Amino acid sequence: MDHFLYRNGELYAEDVPVSDIAASVGTPFYLYSTATLTRHFQLFDQALDGMDHMVCYAMKAASNQAILKTLADLGAGMDVVSGGEYARAKAAGVSGDRIVFSGVGKTRAEIRQALEGGIRQFNVESEPEMRVISEVATALGKTAPITVRVNPDVDAKTHAKIATGKSENKFGIPISKARAVYAEAAALPGIEVIGIDVHIGSQLTDLEPYELAYRKVAELTEQLRADGHTIKRLDLGGGLGIPYARSNEAPPLPQDYGALIKRTVGHLGCEIEIEPGRLIAGNAGILVSRVIYVKQGEGRQFLILDSAMNDLIRPAMYDAYHDIVPVVEAAPGVEQQPFDIVGPVCESGDTFAKNRMMPPLQAGDLVAFRSAGAYGAVMSSEYNTRPLVPEVLAKGDQFAVIRKRPDFDEIINRDTIPPWL
Ligand SMILES: *Cc1c(COP(=O)(O)O)cnc(C)c1O
């Protein structure tokens, strides 16, 4: 459920007409709903009710300061995957003891940054990384709390580019090697083992892979405890999918996911962390765009928009589907027509949809890409020197620009000319 609904035939973000924001900000822009962000965070939080838990928002999904602050104010921790994200989380007011650091390539500088600024735990992804964390911590006179990310070798049944829990993926250590790795961890001076981490992929539309993975984690918890390790925290990752095509998809609900967690690992008495990103931000954001031209091609009609693959890369990168809807609803009974919906970038891959049935649209009309809040703005670029797409946050009858569109001078002045030119 989200808060982008039609009223009297016009799309609203909460209580604000989307066309009012377009008139004020210009297109294209990302638009988020505070109420939807809040609702989705609370669904997860409530799903784990009765267990000691923390919902650590995977901020790579959408990392604007205003979004982070909205979620942090509700009690979210943060899952970060770079020094930049760590700095963003701190800047949004999140304390270090609510930040977990994931990712396969943490550098010494990033590890030092997190140890100095405070960290809830590092989710370790390899033995060499574990040794470096120990070294950096020892040099600082600190002890780094860690979990080891295990790769449970389960098929997440999602798109190959976002599956992370099979043995061929670069993530985590094979669960079969876990006991040896924990034995080494226990002997390292700069780290303190506190638990286990697992994250099997993104956009999971079925709970079964979680069931398989979490059962393996439960078994491992008991083995490691028998080996003498302290396992008091389980980080169970993120990845719950969202409906991108509303007409025919019904991914699992957070409360069913919460029940699964209780069923599979609830008896272990561990503190539970989860790291949802997409499900919190995905349907809380839309990308609003204007039709520049309707172009008649050979045997097809192109809808040329002012947004492009640099603004929303998911269709080009993952063959992702997004519902695209007119901001002003067509009159009832109007016949739909097939359109190829494209952007202005000079690549054939800059195609959002082919043969998409839409009501008749004209130059100047507004459309909205639904479910664009996660992995949208954060993956945008200035390819073709198209200014970074702005972001807007709505709350009730208010809205605010939370990242403004840079002007051409700002973009050009980021470059510097060497002295010999
Ligand atoms: C990307 C990622 C997540 C979030 O995945 P979603 O599909 O957005 O919920 C959580 N944990 C880790 C380690 C990740 O890399």
The ligand as a Gaussian input file, in Angstrom:
#p B3LYP/6-31G(d) Opt

LIG

0 1
 C       21.203000      -4.535000      -0.593000
 C       21.315000      -5.136000       0.741000
 C       20.212000      -5.138000       1.599000
 C       18.856000      -4.609000       1.214000
 O       18.235000      -5.352000       0.226000
 P       16.747000      -4.961000      -0.190000
 O       16.418000      -5.887000      -1.281000
 O       16.771000      -3.543000      -0.656000
 O       15.880000      -5.145000       0.998000
 C       20.393000      -5.642000       2.882000
 N       21.595000      -6.132000       3.281000
 C       22.668000      -6.148000       2.480000
 C       23.934000      -6.699000       2.984000
 C       22.570000      -5.650000       1.182000
 O       23.639000      -5.682000       0.390000

